[in-house]
């Protein structure tokens, strides 16, 4: 018979936080197979990330994406229940455009008061401003009606779009299977005279691997949804990317976040 004992030797060690720069809660669509993988690689290693899923149905239409708003607060509450988070992300660019950044941020904040509440729309807007981009060309994988909402959200943020091209896709799994080289081929033809940057929208789209290539090819800054989210999280938490992430965005100083908005170091539970 195996002898089972209880050891209290661990109590002689001071507790440490596995994520000293902060913990992010990610709300990903149930159908998104890429955002977790991509964000984890883009965030600084000392920033933790915990994920939950929001139920959604396909095809990805204006109606189905708007319907995800009903589950945002309840889903966010399931991430480390009873514990604070430093930031919360609603992980769908089109959904945030359709529902509205402010509404989504309010739904997130209702679950975790005090957390920085981020959406791709808010983060890409901040990223474009940090790079001085005012007239971006936009690429998305979405249907026309969804793209109309994205265009409206970006215009509402003050950007003058020089064009928006979509792939007309309604299934998340199809979006994730688009090879990065196809993104380069299409994106390289989008920037008309007067365009001062390229924005690639969608957290499911594998655009991160081609940011540097596109910037070199176009001679313009390139912003993607996941890249902007990771950049925004890091600056709000006061974390540093070493080495910097992909693209000129991670070399930009960005809009300063007031010191009062930076999240203080969290006490270690039990410490």
JOVENVEN-V421532 format. One record per residue. N is the residue number from 1. PSI is psi in whole degrees, 0 to 359 (NA if undefined). D_FIRST is the distance of its C-alpha to the first C-alpha in Angstrom with 1 decimal. Layout:
N,PSI,D_FIRST + N,PSI,D_FIRST
This chain:
1,135,0.0 + 2,131,3.8 + 3,124,6.4 + 4,123,9.2 + 5,164,12.7 + 6,128,16.2 + 7,137,18.9 + 8,14,22.5 + 9,332,23.9 + 10,337,25.6 + 11,347,27.9 + 12,359,29.7 + 13,140,31.1 + 14,134,34.2 + 15,146,33.6 + 16,153,35.4 + 17,126,36.9 + 18,344,35.9 + 19,76,39.5 + 20,338,41.8 + 21,357,44.9 + 22,164,43.9 + 23,134,42.2 + 24,136,44.1 + 25,127,43.3 + 26,126,44.6 + 27,106,45.7 + 28,147,46.1 + 29,146,47.6 + 30,334,45.2 + 31,359,47.3 + 32,115,47.5 + 33,4,45.5 + 34,329,46.8 + 35,319,47.1 + 36,313,43.6 + 37,314,43.6 + 38,313,47.1 + 39,320,46.7 + 40,324,43.5 + 41,339,45.4 + 42,333,48.5 + 43,151,46.9 + 44,146,46.5 + 45,338,42.9 + 46,11,42.4 + 47,123,43.2 + 48,156,40.3 + 49,127,40.7 + 50,139,39.0 + 51,145,40.2 + 52,172,40.7 + 53,145,42.8 + 54,127,46.0 + 55,134,46.7 + 56,162,49.9 + 57,154,51.7 + 58,152,53.7 + 59,160,56.5 + 60,97,56.7 + 61,174,59.9 + 62,316,61.4 + 63,315,60.2 + 64,326,56.6 + 65,323,56.2 + 66,326,57.9 + 67,340,55.5 + 68,342,52.5 + 69,328,53.9 + 70,337,52.6 + 71,359,49.0 + 72,309,49.3 + 73,313,48.5 + 74,320,45.6 + 75,317,44.1 + 76,327,44.5 + 77,341,42.8 + 78,351,39.5 + 79,113,39.3 + 80,66,37.1 + 81,135,38.0 + 82,357,39.2 + 83,146,39.5 + 84,156,42.8 + 85,152,43.7 + 86,330,46.4 + 87,152,47.9 + 88,137,47.8 + 89,129,49.1 + 90,115,50.5 + 91,57,50.2 + 92,118,53.1 + 93,310,56.6 + 94,318,58.5 + 95,318,56.6 + 96,324,57.5 + 97,320,61.1 + 98,313,61.4 + 99,321,59.7 + 100,131,61.1 + 101,312,59.5 + 102,320,60.3 + 103,316,58.9 + 104,316,55.6 + 105,321,55.3 + 106,321,55.8 + 107,321,53.1 + 108,314,50.6 + 109,333,51.7 + 110,333,51.2 + 111,322,47.4 + 112,78,47.0 + 113,138,49.9 + 114,346,50.7 + 115,147,49.4 + 116,125,51.9 + 117,116,52.5 + 118,146,53.4 + 119,159,54.7 + 120,326,56.0 + 121,314,59.5 + 122,320,59.4 + 123,319,57.8 + 124,327,60.1 + 125,315,63.1 + 126,321,62.1 + 127,315,61.5 + 128,319,64.8 + 129,320,66.6 + 130,331,64.9 + 131,359,66.3 + 132,19,69.7 + 133,127,69.6 + 134,340,71.8 + 135,73,72.8 + 136,151,69.7 + 137,147,69.4 + 138,137,66.4 + 139,131,64.3 + 140,163,61.8 + 141,4,60.2 + 142,173,61.1 + 143,160,63.5 + 144,315,67.0 + 145,322,66.5 + 146,319,63.4 + 147,330,65.3 + 148,322,68.1 + 149,320,65.6 + 150,315,64.3 + 151,319,68.0 + 152,319,68.8 + 153,317,65.9 + 154,321,66.9 + 155,321,70.5 + 156,336,69.7 + 157,358,68.0 + 158,6,71.4 + 159,146,71.0 + 160,100,73.8 + 161,134,72.2 + 162,354,74.1 + 163,153,72.4 + 164,124,69.2 + 165,132,67.9 + 166,159,65.2 + 167,347,63.5 + 168,31,63.7 + 169,142,60.0 + 170,0,58.2 + 171,127,54.6 + 172,320,52.1 + 173,325,50.6 + 174,324,54.0 + 175,313,54.6 + 176,334,51.5 + 177,355,52.5 + 178,123,55.9 + 179,146,55.8 + 180,325,56.8 + 181,332,59.8 + 182,324,61.2 + 183,317,61.0 + 184,314,63.0 + 185,315,65.6 + 186,315,66.3 + 187,330,66.0 + 188,347,68.3 + 189,7,71.2 + 190,337,70.8 + 191,102,72.3 + 192,167,76.0 + 193,137,78.5 + 194,346,77.8 + 195,133,74.0 + 196,14,72.3 + 197,163,68.6 + 198,130,66.2 + 199,124,63.6 + 200,113,61.0 + 201,141,59.3 + 202,125,56.0 + 203,345,52.4 + 204,347,51.5 + 205,133,54.1 + 206,67,53.1 + 207,341,55.9 + 208,316,54.1 + 209,345,54.3 + 210,11,58.0 + 211,308,59.1 + 212,319,60.3 + 213,316,62.0 + 214,321,63.9 + 215,320,65.0 + 216,320,66.4 + 217,318,68.0 + 218,336,69.6 + 219,26,70.2 + 220,155,68.9 + 221,145,65.8 + 222,130,63.1 + 223,137,60.8 + 224,163,57.9 + 225,307,55.9 + 226,322,52.5 + 227,314,54.2 + 228,321,56.0 + 229,313,53.0 + 230,318,51.0 + 231,317,54.1 + 232,317,54.7 + 233,311,51.2 + 234,316,51.3 + 235,327,54.7 + 236,327,53.8 + 237,355,50.6 + 238,23,52.4 + 239,159,50.1 + 240,141,51.4 + 241,118,51.2 + 242,106,50.8 + 243,169,52.1 + 244,156,54.2 + 245,183,53.5 + 246,143,55.8 + 247,168,59.5 + 248,341,62.1 + 249,317,60.4 + 250,353,57.8 + 251,0,60.7 + 252,148,62.6 + 253,328,62.5 + 254,174,62.5 + 255,128,63.5 + 256,140,62.3 + 257,122,59.7 + 258,146,60.8 + 259,326,58.6 + 260,343,58.1 + 261,348,56.5 + 262,141,53.9 + 263,125,50.5 + 264,162,49.3 + 265,132,46.0 + 266,143,43.4 + 267,142,41.2 + 268,128,37.6 + 269,129,35.5 + 270,355,34.1 + 271,NA,36.4
